[in-house]
């Protein structure tokens, strides 16, 4: 995958085009990601003992990963990613526009 949990991404297609945020959760089997503050949906919750009235929640919906691009930390612009060997001989993601390595996100 070209994106991981914790990456800063920008939405390049769909209703939320142009918005950016941090990836909160990856849904690997569906190839989708949940991005913080993007693609907000309304969910109606049934009444329970805790909330006898029920409620309407605003939640982040998932977005297909093909509609997301990683934001390069150094330039602040969305970039395509690739993989190449770093100094330690390990494959690491890099920005194709600037050539800089993309640090692994802190979880």
Secondary structure, 3 states (H helix, E strand, C coil): CCCCCCCEEEECCCCCCCCEEEEEEEECCCCEEEECCCCEEEEEECCCCCCCCCEEEEEECEEEHHHEEEECCCCCCEECEEEEECCCCCEEEEECCCCCECCCCCC
